[in-house]
Amino acid sequence: MRSRYSFPFAAALLCTLVSTQADAQNAYLQNLSIARYIKTNTNYPVSAWVRNSTGTAFTQFRMGWRWNGGTVNLGPVQSVGGGGIVTGNYLNYTHPVQLNVPTQGAGTLKVWVQVTGDTDQSNDTITITVKPITNWATKTVMMDTKTAIWCQYCPAANTVGNTIDSDPLAVIAKFHANDALSSTSGTSYMSANMNVTFTPAGLLEKGEYGSYTVNSQHNTWETAVAARLLSVSPVTVTATPSFNATTRLLTVPVTANFTFAEAGQYTLNAYILENGVLGAQTNGGAGNNYVHNQVVREVLGGNGGTTGVIPSNPVAGTPYTHTYSFTLPAGWNASNVQVMAYVTRIETGGALSLNATKVSILPVGIEEANALQASLNVSPNPFMDALQVELAADATPAFVELYSLDGRVLAQWERVFAGEPQRFDGLGSLAAGAYVLRVQRGGLVANFRLVKEN
C-alpha cells in the first residue's frame, strides 16, 4: 500500500501491519483536542477521536503527529479491548508525546491514524493551524448546546452543562428547540450555526473552523472543554451591562482588546441568558418545577454576529466597542439574567470563538474587579509543588482558594499582600491536570487558570 506521506521518514510511516484482520477497514480521526492559540515553551497534549466509519471492528491502531514539517512522532501500537472499535464508535486517544513550540508564529499541526487494511486514506489525517503566542490573554472556553423540555436525554446533558458552567473559565449557553423556552432569535441562530435535528447537542468554540462537529455525546463534553482550558487567547473581551429597573432597558457595551493582533475577519456577539427558570422537563423528575439554567433568551448580534466593529487589521492595545440595547420582558427575572459576550474569528473553514465572558446584568464593581484580575499573576505555570502569587498591595486580607475543574476546593489560605509575592507550598501531591486559583478580596474576585505537572 502506498503511503500518503512524502518525507524522509516515509519508511517509518508506511502502514505497519498492526493487525491480523483481513477485512477492509475505514478508520478516521475527529474532534482533535488542541487549542488554536497556545503559549510558547509549554507542553500541550495531542488528542483526537479514533473512529470506525465502515467495515468490521479494528482492534489496533497507531496515531502520529508532525509540527511544521519537522520530527515525525509516531505513537506505539495501541490495542483496543472489548471487541475493538466497531462501526460508528470511537476511542478518545492521547498521543504520548506532547507538543511544545519554543517560538511565536503560526504553524501547521498534522495528526493521522494508521490501521491495517484501511482502504480509504482520505479521512485519516487532520491538518490545522496552531498559533503559539507570547502576548496572551486568559482564555474562557465557550460551548453552545441544544436542548428541549420534551427531550428525555436532556436532563443528563443539562447536568453536564451546569458542571461546565461552574468553572469560572468556561461558559455555556443552552438553546431550546421547539418548546416554551424557545426564542425567535435563538431558534434562527441555532439553525444557522448548529443545523442538527438531534438533542442534546453541543458545539464547542463555534466549531473550531469546522474541525469540531456538533456532538450529541454529552459525556464527552467535559473532557473536550478541559482540553481547551489549557489554551490562551489573543484578545480580551469585557461586557459592562447597565439595567434600568423602571424601563427594563438593558444596555451592554462589549469591548474587544487584542494582546496579539493579526489580520482577519472578526465579529462580536452577545446572548441574554436566564438562570433559575422553572418549568416542565421530560425525565426531569421535578414535575413543573425543573430548574432550567443558562437559557438563551435573546441573541443580540444575530446569526452571524456584529461586523464592522473590529477592523480587518486590529491594533494590539486598541479597544473596539459595540453597544447592544434590549428591553427585558416583564416575565424575566432580572436578578437571574446574565449577558454572555464573545469575539469570533471567521475563516474559510468556519469560525472560532477567541474569547468569551459572562456577567450578571446587575453587576457590582466591574471596573474594580477587572483591576483586581489585571493585578493577579501566578507562577510558575505549569507548576509542580509550589506557587508564587502576586497581587496589588492592600491591607484587606485576601482569601486564596485552589479549585479543581469540577468545582472542588482543594486548598485555602488567607494572606495580606503588602507589595511582595506570596508563596504557597504543599501542592506536590496534586494530580497532573488543570486547576483554577481564585482570589477574593473586598468583595471582588479574580481567577487564574493553572496546569499541574508531575
LUMMARLO-460403 format. One record per atom (N, C-alpha, C): x, y negated, z negated. Coordinates in steps of 0.02 Angstrom, whole numbers, padded with zeros to 5 digits, always signed. Example, Ala and Ser with C-alpha at 12.3 -4.5 7.8 and 13.67 -1.06 7.14 Angstrom:
+00660+00284-00390+00615+00225-00390+00660+00165-00390+00642+00112-00354+00684+00053-00357+00645-00002-00394
% end
This chain:
+00043+00059+00000+00000+00000+00000+00044-00062+00000+00027-00110+00041+00067-00171+00048+00054-00218-00011+00107-00246-00039+00099-00293-00095+00070-00359-00071+00030-00391-00113+00003-00457-00098+00050-00512-00120+00108-00495-00148+00157-00545-00171+00218-00541-00126+00248-00598-00113+00309-00600-00073+00360-00645-00107+00404-00614-00146+00458-00648-00180+00510-00596-00199+00568-00616-00223+00622-00567-00234+00604-00510-00279+00553-00519-00321+00535-00466-00368+00482-00420-00340+00471-00421-00274+00415-00384-00245+00417-00311-00263+00477-00284-00266+00481-00212-00281+00451-00196-00348+00459-00242-00395+00431-00230-00462+00356-00238-00463+00329-00271-00413+00257-00286-00414+00218-00243-00366+00250-00198-00331+00211-00150-00291+00166-00112-00338+00105-00101-00316+00054-00073-00361+00076-00005-00388+00109-00008-00443+00136+00051-00476+00081+00101-00492+00096+00163-00483+00045+00214-00497+00037+00221-00572-00015+00188-00597-00027+00190-00669-00088+00232-00685-00115+00268-00637-00173+00310-00649-00171+00368-00601-00200+00423-00620-00204+00481-00576-00270+00485-00541-00313+00434-00549-00378+00435-00518-00371+00430-00443-00410+00468-00406-00407+00470-00334-00459+00424-00302-00510+00404-00339-00564+00364-00310-00542+00292-00302-00571+00259-00251-00557+00189-00240-00582+00147-00298-00544+00094-00313-00561+00051-00368-00568-00021-00342-00601-00064-00381-00604-00134-00365-00601-00174-00430-00540-00181-00456-00530-00221-00516-00524-00294-00498-00544-00337-00544-00535-00409-00532-00529-00445-00598-00508-00508-00595-00500-00550-00655-00553-00604-00656-00572-00623-00717-00622-00675-00727-00608-00710-00793-00629-00774-00798-00626-00812-00861-00556-00814-00891-00509-00837-00851-00441-00847-00876-00442-00898-00932-00418-00878-00991-00424-00919-01051-00358-00954-01066-00348-01010-01033-00290-01052-01050-00309-01124-01035-00284-01169-01075-00302-01239-01067-00273-01267-01002-00308-01317-00975-00283-01351-00915-00233-01405-00932-00236-01432-00993-00186-01479-01017-00155-01449-01081-00090-01443-01083-00056-01412-01139+00002-01456-01161+00027-01444-01221+00086-01479-01245+00149-01447-01215+00199-01488-01202+00263-01460-01183+00296-01426-01243+00339-01378-01228+00378-01342-01280+00334-01309-01332+00278-01281-01311+00231-01248-01356+00207-01183-01324+00202-01130-01364+00179-01066-01339+00104-01065-01329+00082-01036-01272+00011-01028-01258-00002-00958-01232-00050-00921-01263-00067-00855-01238-00102-00857-01171-00090-00807-01130-00122-00800-01065-00171-00741-01069-00236-00756-01067-00287-00705-01075-00338-00709-01018-00368-00652-01001-00420-00651-00950-00461-00588-00958-00520-00588-00928-00561-00528-00924-00537-00485-00866-00521-00422-00880-00508-00373-00828-00574-00337-00816-00601-00342-00755-00667-00316-00742-00666-00264-00686-00720-00225-00683-00729-00175-00630-00789-00196-00588-00776-00211-00525-00830-00232-00480-00869-00173-00453-00834-00125-00425-00866-00065-00397-00820-00005-00407-00847+00053-00392-00806+00113-00398-00810+00145-00466-00776+00200-00475-00777+00234-00539-00735+00196-00590-00743+00215-00652-00707+00181-00706-00632+00189-00697-00594+00137-00715-00521+00144-00717-00498+00141-00789-00449+00181-00805-00427+00189-00874-00359+00157-00888-00327+00129-00836-00262+00097-00845-00257+00037-00797-00219-00013-00820-00205-00071-00777-00143-00106-00801-00119-00153-00761-00064-00197-00781-00083-00268-00763-00065-00315-00806-00075-00386-00792-00007-00420-00787-00002-00467-00740+00059-00506-00733+00043-00579-00726+00092-00622-00739+00085-00693-00727+00151-00724-00707+00146-00782-00673+00206-00816-00648+00192-00891-00650+00241-00930-00673+00233-01003-00678+00277-01036-00625+00245-01073-00580+00280-01114-00531+00331-01076-00490+00314-01015-00472+00360-00975-00431+00421-00951-00467+00421-00952-00534+00479-00932-00572+00478-00859-00591+00497-00843-00652+00503-00774-00675+00436-00738-00673+00437-00676-00649+00377-00634-00648+00372-00599-00716+00317-00608-00750+00305-00575-00814+00252-00521-00803+00275-00460-00789+00230-00404-00778+00222-00365-00842+00161-00362-00867+00148-00329-00930+00153-00254-00926+00153-00220-00983+00157-00147-00983+00091-00116-00960+00095-00052-00945+00034-00015-00928-00013-00016-00988-00075-00039-00978-00124-00043-01032-00176+00012-01022-00181+00057-01070-00230+00111-01067-00296+00088-01099-00351+00112-01071-00418+00094-01094-00454+00157-01115-00474+00161-01178-00509+00219-01203-00584+00216-01188-00620+00265-01215-00693+00265-01210-00719+00272-01139-00682+00306-01096-00706+00315-01028-00683+00261-00980-00644+00213-01004-00617+00162-00960-00665+00104-00949-00646+00061-00902-00688+00004-00884-00733+00024-00827-00797+00028-00841-00846+00050-00790-00871-00010-00751-00908+00004-00698-00933-00049-00655-00972-00101-00694-00954-00164-00685-00988-00220-00718-00961-00237-00786-00920-00194-00816-00893-00207-00883-00824-00240-00879-00797-00259-00937-00734-00294-00938-00697-00279-01003-00633-00295-01003-00591-00295-01063-00556-00362-01066-00563-00397-01121-00528-00460-01130-00456-00444-01151-00408-00458-01108-00339-00437-01119-00293-00498-01124-00248-00497-01173-00199-00550-01183-00130-00523-01166-00096-00557-01121-00030-00537-01099+00020-00545-01157+00067-00498-01165+00113-00502-01223+00163-00559-01218+00173-00588-01159+00219-00644-01152+00179-00708-01146+00196-00759-01187+00160-00821-01187+00193-00872-01141+00151-00920-01119+00175-00974-01076+00204-01030-01119+00264-01054-01102+00295-01111-01136+00332-01151-01083+00309-01214-01074+00338-01257-01022+00375-01315-01055+00440-01323-01042+00479-01374-01078+00471-01445-01052+00448-01453-00989+00446-01520-00960+00375-01539-00938+00361-01604-00937+00296-01629-00916+00289-01625-00840+00228-01611-00818+00214-01610-00747+00171-01550-00728+00125-01562-00681+00079-01509-00660+00117-01451-00629+00093-01391-00644+00122-01330-00616+00068-01280-00599+00088-01227-00564+00041-01175-00542+00051-01112-00583-00003-01089-00614-00003-01026-00650-00040-00975-00609-00006-00921-00592-00037-00866-00555-00041-00805-00601-00101-00777-00608-00113-00719-00651-00146-00665-00608-00124-00603-00614-00153-00550-00573-00160-00485-00612-00199-00439-00584-00209-00373-00613-00192-00320-00561-00165-00264-00583-00148-00208-00540-00183-00145-00566-00216-00110-00521-00248-00046-00536-00236+00001-00478-00216+00062-00491-00204+00111-00439-00267+00122-00397-00259+00121-00332-00315+00135-00288-00361+00076-00276-00341+00017-00298-00382-00043-00287-00377-00061-00213-00433-00054-00177-00433-00066-00105-00451-00138-00086-00472-00178-00135-00491-00247-00122-00448-00293-00165-00394-00319-00135-00348-00361-00174-00366-00435-00170-00420-00451-00136-00439-00522-00128-00461-00553-00194-00482-00513-00242-00507-00539-00306-00462-00522-00365-00401-00501-00351-00356-00478-00404-00319-00535-00439-00318-00594-00407-00274-00648-00431-00314-00711-00445-00297-00744-00499-00323-00811-00515-00263-00859-00514-00270-00914-00478-00218-00964-00474-00248-01031-00496-00218-01061-00547-00244-01125-00572-00186-01174-00582-00204-01238-00586-00156-01290-00602-00160-01305-00677-00103-01304-00710-00097-01320-00781-00050-01380-00787-00067-01426-00832-00028-01488-00838+00000-01495-00909+00063-01479-00919+00096-01493-00983+00108-01569-00988+00091-01598-01046+00100-01670-01055+00131-01684-01123+00164-01741-01127+00197-01760-01190+00157-01812-01228+00117-01854-01193+00074-01903-01225+00003-01878-01222-00020-01849-01277-00084-01815-01276-00129-01839-01332-00193-01826-01323-00244-01841-01374-00272-01776-01401-00297-01778-01463-00329-01719-01492-00390-01701-01450-00398-01637-01435-00450-01613-01390-00509-01586-01429-00570-01603-01406-00631-01573-01431-00661-01531-01375-00672-01468-01389-00697-01421-01339-00773-01427-01332-00798-01424-01271-00869-01435-01257-00900-01372-01227-00961-01356-01248-00997-01300-01219-01070-01317-01211-01097-01306-01151-01168-01312-01137-01199-01243-01139-01257-01236-01169-01291-01172-01170-01364-01179-01147-01390-01125-01122-01460-01122-01102-01497-01075-01149-01553-01097-01177-01591-01058-01225-01665-01068-01212-01707-01033-01249-01780-01040-01242-01814-01009-01303-01872-01038-01322-01908-01011-01380-01939-00944-01364-01948-00927-01299-01977-00864-01279-01925-00809-01268-01861-00826-01277-01805-00780-01263-01790-00738-01325-01798-00673-01319-01788-00629-01377-01715-00622-01397-01669-00635-01350-01598-00628-01366-01566-00694-01389-01604-00748-01386-01575-00814-01400-01561-00828-01474-01598-00801-01523-01580-00814-01592-01508-00795-01609-01486-00737-01585-01416-00717-01598-01368-00766-01565-01384-00787-01503-01341-00836-01469-01342-00903-01504-01400-00923-01530-01405-00986-01567-01361-00986-01629-01358-00928-01662-01315-00922-01721-01242-00931-01702-01222-00901-01647-01153-00910-01622-01141-00984-01607-01190-01015-01574-01183-01086-01559-01176-01129-01621-01214-01113-01673-01209-01151-01736-01140-01144-01767-01112-01084-01762-01045-01072-01790-00993-01112-01751-00998-01112-01686-00952-01151-01644-00957-01225-01662-01019-01249-01669-01030-01320-01681-01005-01341-01750-00997-01294-01796-00973-01312-01863-00899-01330-01863-00863-01311-01810-00793-01330-01804-00791-01405-01786-00753-01445-01823-00751-01517-01809-00722-01534-01741-00689-01486-01708-00659-01499-01643-00692-01459-01588-00756-01444-01598-00796-01412-01546-00866-01441-01548-00897-01450-01490-00965-01474-01487-01005-01429-01441-01069-01420-01456-01112-01377-01416-01178-01412-01405-01206-01403-01347-01271-01431-01329-01316-01374-01304-01378-01373-01328-01425-01319-01310-01481-01347-01267-01482-01327-01204-01534-01347-01158-01590-01296-01160-01651-01318-01172-01709-01273-01175-01741-01266-01106-01759-01204-01089-01787-01188-01024-01861-01172-01030-01902-01212-00997-01973-01197-00990-02008-01184-01056-01997-01228-01105-02032-01221-01168-02047-01291-01196-02074-01293-01256-02096-01356-01285-02039-01404-01300-01977-01380-01301-01920-01422-01316-01881-01441-01253-01908-01424-01195-01876-01444-01132-01885-01519-01121-01840-01548-01082-01847-01617-01060-01837-01620-00985-01865-01671-00954-01858-01678-00882-01786-01685-00861-01749-01730-00896-01679-01741-00878-01637-01679-00894-01653-01646-00950-01615-01586-00969-01626-01529-00920-01687-01519-00898-01703-01466-00850-01667-01479-00784-01668-01542-00762-01635-01560-00700-01559-01549-00705-01531-01570-00762-01459-01563-00772-01440-01489-00774-01478-01449-00809-01464-01378-00816-01467-01343-00748-01517-01362-00707-01523-01332-00641-01465-01350-00597-01442-01413-00601-01387-01436-00558-01319-01410-00580-01310-01401-00646-01243-01385-00671-01234-01313-00695-01289-01278-00709-01283-01208-00730-01313-01162-00678-01374-01177-00656-01406-01142-00600-01407-01066-00608-01430-01044-00667-01439-00972-00678-01510-00961-00704-01535-00901-00692-01604-00885-00713-01606-00851-00781-01549-00828-00807-01550-00789-00868-01539-00833-00930-01563-00809-00987-01550-00837-01052-01532-00780-01100-01489-00793-01149-01449-00854-01159-01394-00858-01107-01367-00918-01099-01312-00929-01052-01267-00983-01080-01203-00979-01066-01155-01028-01091-01107-01050-01036-01095-01115-01032-01047-01142-00985-00995-01182-01024-00933-01161-01020-00879-01190-01060-00841-01243-01020-00832-01302-01051-00790-01354-01022-00810-01372-00950-00875-01373-00937-00902-01389-00870-00881-01339-00817-00858-01280-00839-00839-01227-00792-00766-01225-00773-00726-01272-00798-00654-01273-00784-00639-01266-00710-00668-01312-00671-00658-01314-00598-00682-01250-00564-00730-01216-00595-00758-01156-00564-00727-01091-00587-00674-01094-00627-00641-01031-00648-00677-00998-00707-00719-01035-00744-00759-01006-00797-00831-01004-00774-00857-00944-00763-00926-00938-00739-00975-00939-00797-01037-00957-00782-01089-00958-00834-01095-00889-00864-01093-00884-00929-01082-00822-00965-01140-00806-01011-01171-00748-01002-01226-00726-01045-01203-00689-01107-01139-00670-01109-01113-00630-01165-01095-00676-01223-01146-00692-01264-01134-00741-01317-01084-00716-01369-01074-00651-01373-01024-00625-01420-00953-00642-01400-00944-00668-01339-00877-00688-01316-00866-00764-01321-00918-00801-01337-00912-00874-01336-00861-00900-01387-00862-00873-01447-00817-00898-01499-00744-00887-01479-00729-00829-01451-00661-00815-01430-00639-00862-01376-00684-00876-01328-00667-00922-01273-00656-00993-01299-00697-01015-01346-00688-01081-01374-00623-01084-01414-00608-01032-01452-00547-01031-01493-00485-01037-01449-00486-01006-01389-00429-01011-01344-00420-01083-01321-00475-01119-01310-00469-01189-01287-00452-01236-01344-00461-01215-01405-00443-01258-01462-00368-01271-01466-00330-01231-01429-00258-01241-01427-00238-01295-01377-00287-01320-01339-00272-01367-01286-00266-01438-01313-00244-01483-01269-00241-01555-01284-00277-01591-01228-00283-01657-01235-00320-01696-01185-00279-01756-01163-00289-01779-01101-00256-01840-01078-00295-01903-01094-00352-01897-01129-00395-01954-01140-00433-01948-01206-00442-02003-01240-00487-02005-01297-00555-02029-01275-00607-02007-01308-00674-02031-01294-00708-02048-01361-00737-02107-01365-00772-02128-01425-00842-02152-01408-00888-02143-01453-00956-02168-01446-00974-02205-01510-01000-02265-01505-01017-02306-01563-01090-02328-01558-01136-02283-01573-01207-02300-01563-01233-02349-01616-01283-02388-01595-01320-02430-01641-01394-02417-01629-01433-02416-01683-01503-02397-01679-01546-02448-01716-01596-02474-01682-01644-02520-01712-01704-02479-01735-01712-02471-01801-01765-02429-01828-01834-02456-01813-01840-02521-01801-01905-02551-01787-01927-02538-01715-01883-02555-01668-01899-02544-01597-01882-02475-01574-01841-02439-01613-01815-02372-01597-01771-02373-01534-01742-02431-01521-01696-02436-01465-01626-02413-01486-01600-02364-01449-01533-02338-01461-01486-02365-01407-01432-02395-01429-01382-02422-01384-01316-02386-01398-01284-02358-01346-01224-02318-01355-01168-02339-01308-01120-02378-01332-01060-02389-01292-01015-02327-01296-00995-02302-01238-00950-02244-01233-00885-02268-01201-00828-02254-01233-00764-02279-01209-00715-02223-01197-00682-02225-01140-00627-02179-01124-00562-02218-01123-00509-02188-01153-00444-02221-01156-00390-02167-01143-00354-02174-01089-00308-02122-01067-00240-02129-01102-00214-02072-01124-00146-02068-01151-00097-02045-01096-00124-02008-01047-00087-01984-00990-00131-01995-00929-00113-02044-00888-00157-02064-00833-00133-02032-00768-00181-02010-00728-00167-01982-00662-00225-01998-00616-00211-02003-00552-00263-02018-00504-00314-01962-00501-00377-01980-00491-00429-01930-00487-00499-01960-00489-00549-01918-00490-00618-01939-00494-00644-01923-00563-00670-01973-00599-00691-01964-00668-00762-01990-00678-00797-01959-00725-00864-01982-00744-00871-01983-00819-00917-02024-00843-00939-02024-00913-01010-01996-00917-01027-01966-00973-01096-01945-00984-01108-01940-01059-01172-01936-01077-01190-01929-01147-01258-01895-01152-01264-01851-01202-01328-01819-01218-01354-01849-01283-01420-01849-01289-01452-01860-01354-01472-01791-01380-01447-01773-01439-01462-01709-01470-01502-01720-01534-01543-01671-01551-01578-01672-01615-01570-01606-01651-01555-01610-01715-01549-01551-01758-01612-01544-01801-01620-01486-01832-01673-01476-01880-01743-01479-01852-01752-01460-01789-01818-01462-01758-01853-01396-01772-01909-01399-01807-01946-01338-01825-01993-01318-01768-01996-01252-01755-02040-01228-01702-02040-01153-01699-02073-01127-01649-02077-01055-01639-02012-01030-01608-02000-00964-01615-01943-00933-01583-01953-00857-01584-01958-00828-01526-01963-00755-01521-01903-00723-01554-01917-00675-01598-01865-00640-01637-01828-00687-01685-01858-00746-01697-01826-00793-01743-01836-00776-01816-01891-00740-01831-01903-00717-01899-01926-00771-01947-01952-00827-01921-01974-00880-01966-02041-00910-01945-02078-00872-01905-02142-00898-01882-02133-00961-01842-02170-01014-01860-02163-01078-01827-02114-01125-01862-02073-01097-01907-02025-01137-01944-01953-01117-01928-01943-01092-01868-01874-01078-01847-01840-01145-01836-01777-01151-01859-01741-01214-01855-01700-01215-01790-01718-01260-01745-01681-01269-01683-01631-01326-01692-01568-01313-01678-01515-01364-01684-01483-01378-01616-01450-01435-01612-01415-01458-01552-01460-01458-01490-01524-01475-01500-01572-01476-01445-01559-01537-01401-01550-01525-01336-01539-01581-01289-01605-01615-01277-01611-01677-01301-01672-01716-01292-01670-01759-01229-01610-01782-01211-01604-01826-01152-01532-01824-01127-01524-01827-01061-01459-01833-01029-01454-01904-01003-01414-01946-01034-01414-02017-01020-01380-02034-00954-01331-01994-00933-01294-02010-00872-01316-01972-00811-01372-01934-00816-01396-01898-00758-01356-01835-00742-01374-01802-00688-01344-01737-00671-01269-01741-00659-01246-01794-00627-01176-01799-00610-01136-01846-00653-01166-01874-00705-01131-01921-00748-01128-01991-00716-01100-02037-00753-01095-02107-00731-01029-02119-00696-01032-02137-00633-00972-02150-00594-00956-02225-00594-00896-02242-00571-00878-02312-00562-00853-02347-00624-00855-02315-00682-00830-02345-00743-00755-02334-00749-00733-02273-00740-00662-02256-00740-00637-02259-00668-00587-02300-00653-00562-02305-00585-00526-02241-00563-00515-02235-00499-00480-02176-00473-00407-02174-00493-00380-02232-00513-00312-02235-00540-00313-02268-00608-00335-02232-00659-00340-02263-00726-00271-02281-00753-00271-02329-00797-00208-02353-00828-00208-02330-00901-00154-02297-00921-00148-02275-00990-00151-02334-01038-00191-02326-01091-00198-02379-01140-00251-02430-01125-00284-02424-01067-00337-02471-01048-00405-02439-01063-00448-02469-01105-00513-02440-01120-00562-02451-01063-00601-02399-01048-00654-02403-00997-00720-02385-01032-00766-02433-01032-00827-02427-01072-00890-02433-01029-00939-02391-01045-01006-02397-01017-01056-02392-01074-01109-02434-01072-01159-02434-01125-01224-02404-01099-01249-02354-01136-01314-02323-01122-01366-02350-01170-01428-02355-01146-01483-02376-01189-01542-02328-01179-01576-02314-01235-01633-02268-01232-01678-02281-01293-01743-02279-01282-01791-02288-01336-01815-02220-01360-01801-02205-01424-01820-02140-01452-01895-02135-01462-01927-02081-01438-01998-02070-01453-02010-02066-01528-02071-02081-01548-02087-02083-01619-02079-02016-01653-02087-01962-01616-02085-01895-01646-02015-01870-01661-01964-01905-01638-01896-01882-01652-01872-01911-01718-01840-01868-01758-01814-01888-01823-01745-01920-01813-01742-01986-01819-01679-02021-01806-01623-01998-01853-01640-01975-01912-01589-01952-01959-01554-01890-01934-01587-01853-01889-01558-01791-01863-01533-01798-01791-01535-01858-01764-01516-01869-01694-01441-01885-01690-01409-01855-01640-01338-01868-01627-01328-01884-01553-01273-01916-01539-01252-01928-01470-01189-01888-01457-01189-01850-01403-01131-01812-01382-01107-01843-01316-01048-01872-01316-01021-01906-01257-00958-01870-01234-00945-01874-01168-00887-01838-01142-00863-01869-01077-00800-01855-01061-00768-01876-00999-00755-01814-00956-00772-01819-00892-00764-01763-00846-00718-01783-00789-00677-01737-00768-00636-01745-00708-00665-01700-00653-00675-01728-00594-00703-01692-00538-00648-01675-00488-00646-01612-00466-00601-01592-00413-00640-01550-00363-00607-01529-00310-00640-01492-00256-00675-01429-00282-00643-01394-00327-00671-01332-00351-00726-01339-00403-00736-01399-00429-00787-01408-00480-00768-01463-00529-00783-01453-00592-00773-01505-00643-00740-01475-00705-00712-01520-00746-00681-01501-00809-00696-01555-00860-00720-01535-00918-00728-01582-00974-00660-01596-01004-00638-01659-01000-00572-01677-01026-00573-01687-01101-00627-01717-01126-00633-01727-01198-00705-01746-01214-00724-01736-01277-00793-01749-01298-00793-01773-01370-00849-01802-01390-00859-01823-01459-00933-01818-01475-00949-01812-01539-01019-01810-01560-01025-01850-01624-01073-01897-01625-01083-01940-01684-01158-01948-01697-01176-01958-01760-01246-01973-01777-01262-02044-01756-01326-02057-01743-01345-02123-01721-01352-02172-01779-01346-02147-01840-01345-02189-01899-01277-02183-01933-01222-02202-01898-01155-02191-01924-01136-02243-01976-01086-02226-02016-01059-02272-02066-00983-02273-02057-00956-02334-02048-00883-02342-02047-00849-02309-01989-00879-02313-01928-00848-02281-01871-00778-02308-01857-00770-02375-01857-00705-02403-01842-00653-02383-01894-00674-02385-01958-00627-02365-02011-00610-02291-02006-00659-02250-01989-00647-02179-01983-00598-02165-01927-00604-02202-01871-00557-02194-01816-00487-02215-01838-00483-02268-01878-00418-02290-01903-00386-02237-01947-00426-02205-01990-00400-02151-02032-00375-02094-01989-00415-02076-01938-00394-02023-01892-00329-02041-01857-00324-02103-01836-00265-02125-01799-00202-02123-01843-00210-02133-01909-00152-02134-01953-00130-02065-01975-00172-02014-01962-00156-01946-01984-00108-01913-01936-00053-01887-01963-00006-01848-01924+00018-01789-01966+00018-01730-01935+00035-01668-01970+00090-01633-01930+00142-01610-01964+00196-01574-01931+00223-01520-01978+00258-01469-01954+00265-01455-01882+00200-01423-01856+00193-01423-01792+00135-01392-01760+00157-01362-01694+00163-01295-01691+00141-01244-01738+00183-01244-01803+00153-01216-01858+00187-01213-01922+00194-01140-01943+00234-01129-01996+00245-01060-02021+00223-01054-02094+00254-01092-02139+00238-01083-02210+00226-01149-02247+00236-01205-02214+00226-01269-02248+00207-01323-02197+00174-01376-02222+00154-01432-02180+00177-01497-02211+00191-01545-02169+00205-01613-02192+00151-01659-02164+00117-01695-02208+00059-01736-02189+00076-01810-02201+00065-01850-02149+00073-01923-02154+00005-01956-02148-00007-02006-02190-00070-02042-02190-00057-02114-02212-00095-02161-02187-00087-02230-02208-00091-02237-02284-00049-02279-02312-00046-02287-02385-00111-02316-02412-00133-02287-02469-00194-02311-02503-00193-02281-02572-00213-02320-02622-00214-02295-02691-00271-02246-02704-00319-02244-02658-00376-02197-02666-00352-02125-02653-00368-02078-02698-00348-02009-02687-00378-01981-02623-00339-01940-02589-00362-01906-02528-00372-01832-02543-00427-01805-02519-00440-01733-02527-00422-01699-02461-00375-01653-02465-00349-01619-02406-00371-01546-02409-00401-01522-02354-00426-01453-02351-00404-01421-02286-00387-01358-02290-00369-01319-02231-00426-01269-02218-00452-01272-02156-00510-01231-02137-00490-01180-02084-00522-01122-02087-00520-01075-02031-00571-01099-01980-00569-01071-01919-00615-01093-01867-00686-01071-01880-00697-01023-01925-00765-01004-01942-00792-01042-02002-00756-01095-02023-00781-01140-02074-00761-01124-02146-00720-01073-02157-00699-01056-02225-00644-01103-02249-00649-01125-02312-00598-01166-02343-00543-01120-02369-00482-01128-02344-00427-01083-02362-00380-01114-02414-00378-01180-02417-00334-01213-02466-00361-01284-02477-00351-01309-02539-00374-01376-02556-00321-01411-02598-00312-01476-02586-00266-01516-02625-00296-01586-02636-00273-01620-02687-00289-01690-02698-00224-01728-02705-00213-01777-02661-00150-01814-02661-00163-01889-02651-00116-01929-02675-00116-02001-02661-00059-02015-02613-00075-02045-02557-00024-02062-02506-00002-02134-02518+00061-02142-02536+00087-02208-02553+00136-02234-02501+00137-02204-02442+00182-02226-02390+00233-02175-02370+00239-02121-02408+00285-02067-02393+00247-02004-02374+00274-01962-02329+00241-01899-02311+00234-01853-02371+00181-01815-02372+00169-01765-02424+00180-01695-02396+00211-01651-02436+00225-01582-02414+00174-01535-02445+00150-01487-02406+00102-01437-02429+00130-01368-02414+00145-01331-02468+00178-01266-02463+00128-01209-02473+00156-01148-02469+00117-01089-02485+00071-01064-02431+00088-01077-02367+00044-01058-02312+00071-00999-02271+00125-00970-02294+00157-00917-02256+00115-00855-02248+00069-00842-02295+00028-00780-02292-00031-00785-02244-00044-00845-02217-00100-00852-02171-00087-00815-02106-00139-00789-02077-00133-00754-02013-00118-00802-01957-00083-00779-01906-00070-00821-01848-00136-00840-01815-00140-00902-01791-00201-00925-01758-00211-00999-01768-00272-01022-01751-00288-01093-01754-00324-01111-01819-00309-01171-01845-00339-01195-01906-00354-01270-01899-00394-01296-01945-00409-01368-01946-00392-01395-02015-00352-01449-02016-00338-01484-02078-00385-01544-02082-00424-01549-02135-00471-01604-02144-00450-01647-02203-00449-01712-02192-00431-01760-02244-00490-01805-02256-00512-01811-02319-00567-01855-02337-00541-01906-02388-00555-01969-02375-00533-02022-02421-00582-02081-02416-00608-02102-02473-00652-02159-02474-00714-02152-02430-00740-02091-02424-00799-02079-02384-00784-02070-02310-00721-02074-02290-00702-02065-02220-00670-01997-02210-00673-01972-02148-00648-01904-02133-00604-01907-02071-00548-01870-02073-00505-01862-02016-00488-01788-02010-00480-01764-01948-00466-01693-01935-00404-01686-01892-00368-01631-01902-00309-01617-01862-00306-01542-01849-00303-01524-01785-00301-01452-01767-00229-01427-01769-00219-01367-01797-00153-01338-01807-00151-01266-01781-00091-01243-01766-00081-01174-01746-00030-01143-01793-00046-01085-01820+00000-01048-01865+00036-00993-01826+00101-00991-01834+00141-00938-01803+00173-00895-01857+00183-00831-01842+00216-00786-01889+00291-00785-01875
% end
